Amino acid sequence: MAILIVEDEASIREVLCAYLRRDGYGVVEARDGREGWELFATCSPELVLLDLNLPYLDGVTLCRQIRNVSPVPIIMVTARTEEIDELQGLNIGADDYLRKPFSPGVLMARVHALLRRYQPDTITCGDLTLDRPKMTVLKQGLKINLTTTQFNIFYALMSRPGQVLTREQILDHASGFAAADVLDRTVDAHIKTIRHLLEDDSRQPRYILTVIGKGYKLNDELQS
């Protein structure tokens, strides 16, 4: 999953990249609007972080161009404080608006919220199908009975096939956890239960793979 950052200030790009990569996202960087438009056409990002005041091609124009061809979520990031700028940004198709200086934690919360909103209702990988509105998981057409917490954990993995997620990232990406569910060992226990329900042999898992010293990932080489 790639996020496109279009920001001409190197120090801000560096901070954004660090936080996004820490959460397991791939990042593509552009230093101006023209480069941002070129990269958008080639990398097909899942989300765009777009500065308003850019050289060569300003953020408003770039936002319009992106919105003309794609529904990708866009967060405008700017130092401008006038209300007219915020209204202009949202009216041209931006999904959210963040003023500098901003808290990285707030930014990441908004990124996660937008990505959850724009995730497809149904995800298929090999012989697995996840239906988000119905909160169901099917394996070869047969329902796997997961609790809400187990479903959220599996959704975090299945929405990012092949991407390694740490326990912290699984908790951060997934929503709906109770306070008692936010311990690393609890994630391990839930993964063990999901494997017991999902795998043909939970001792030799084929779907949810352990990456030693890092976390877990969904096998993106599954075959039906």
Sequence and secondary structure as in RCSB ss.txt:
>XXXX:A:sequence
MAILIVEDEASIREVLCAYLRRDGYGVVEARDGREGWELFATCSPELVLLDLNLPYLDGVTLCRQIRNVSPVPII
MVTARTEEIDELQGLNIGADDYLRKPFSPGVLMARVHALLRRYQPDTITCGDLTLDRPKMTVLKQGLKINLTTTQ
FNIFYALMSRPGQVLTREQILDHASGFAAADVLDRTVDAHIKTIRHLLEDDSRQPRYILTVIGKGYKLNDELQS
>XXXX:A:secstr
 EEEEE S HHHHHHHHHHHHHTT EEEEESSHHHHHHHHHHH  SEEEEESS SSS HHHHHHHHHHH    EE
EEES   HHHHHHHHHTT SEEEESS  HHHHHHHHHHHHHHHS SEEEETTEEEETTTTEEEETTEEE   HHH
HHHHHHHHTSTT  B HHHHHHHS    GGG SHHHHHHHHHHHHHHH SSTTS SSEEEETTTEEEE TT   
